[in-house]
Amino acid sequence: MTKLYLGSFALLSVGLIAGILLTGTPTSPAEVPALSNSTTLPSLTSEPQRDADARSRIEALEAELASVSARLKRLESRELISSDNADDEAPASSAEIINVFGAPTEPVAVVDGLVAAGLDSFTAEQIARRVSESQLAQLELRDKAIREGYLGSEEYREERAAVRDQQVRVRDEVDESTYDRYLYLSGQSNRVAVSSVMLGSAAEQSGVEAGDVLIRYEDNALYKPGDIRGLTTQGEKDELVDLTLLRNNNQMTVSVPRGPLGVRLSAIRINPDDD
C-alpha cells in the first residue's frame, strides 16, 4: 500500500513539473495584446520574477521526487516485516520473512544463538522447531483470511488472538540467564535504558534518572521496552511495586506506582557477563 501511494505521488509530481513547464512557456508574439497607454512598467518587469518562481517550484518538486524515489528503493530492499506492525488489510508478499517475536525467524539463527548460550544442539533444534511451527500457524491464518476475504474483520482478530495464545517464544522455553545470553549472542538488544524522564512523572517522583538501565519490574526481568509497557498496565492502578535498576554500575531498587512511568526508553545491548 505504501509503495502504491509513493508511486502515485511520484507520477503526480512528474505531472506537476510538466504542467509548470507548459504554463511557464512564454506566449507567442501573436498572442500578446497590444499595450495600451495605461500599461505600466511593473507588469512588464514581473515576467522574469514569474519565471524565477516557476523555476524554484520545479526545483522543489524535483527534489521531492528524488526523495520519493529513494524511499521507494529502500522499501523494495526490505526483506523483514514485523507482523505486529504489518497492515492487516494488505496482502503479505509471498517472499516476506515475518519477525513475529522480535527474534531471528530463521531456525538456523535461533539454533546457533541457543547453542552459543549454552544449550545442546538437540534441545536448541527442538525449541527452534516449535517456534517455527508457531509462526507458521500465524502465516497460515493470514493466508486463509486473505483468500476468504475476511482479513481485518472481527472474526480474523478473534482467530489471531487464539493463535497468539498458543504461540511459542524462545523466552518461555529457557531460563532467564540462558535467554539473556541468547539475546546478546544473537545480536539482539537485551536491556532497557531510560533516555529521558518526564517532569512530574511517577518515575521522576520515584527517583528514576536518565541513563538508568531497568533490570526488573516487580519479579519480571526486562529485556525490551515493550516488556515494561505491558507490565505497567497489569495489576491495580497506583499499587507500589519494586523497580530494580542499574545506575553507574550499582544495582538499586526504587518503588514506583503501577501505571505509566513517564519515561522514554531505548533498547540497548549489554554483555550479561559484565553485569
NORMO-V51609 format. One line per field, one symbol per residue. phi: phi as a letter, one per 20 degrees, with the letter a starting at -180 (. if undefined). A space follows every 10 residues. Layout:
phi: ???
This chain:
phi: .fffffffff ffffffffff fffeffffgf eefffefefd fgfeeefgff ffffffffff ffffffffff ffffffefdd cfffdfefed feffdfdeef dmcgefgfff fgfffffoef ffffffffff ffffffffff fffffffemc fnefffffff fffffdfddg geecffffff fggffendfc bddefbdffm fffffenfcf nfdedbdldd fddcgfffff ffeemegmff cedebdclmd ebccecffpg fncddceccc fgfef
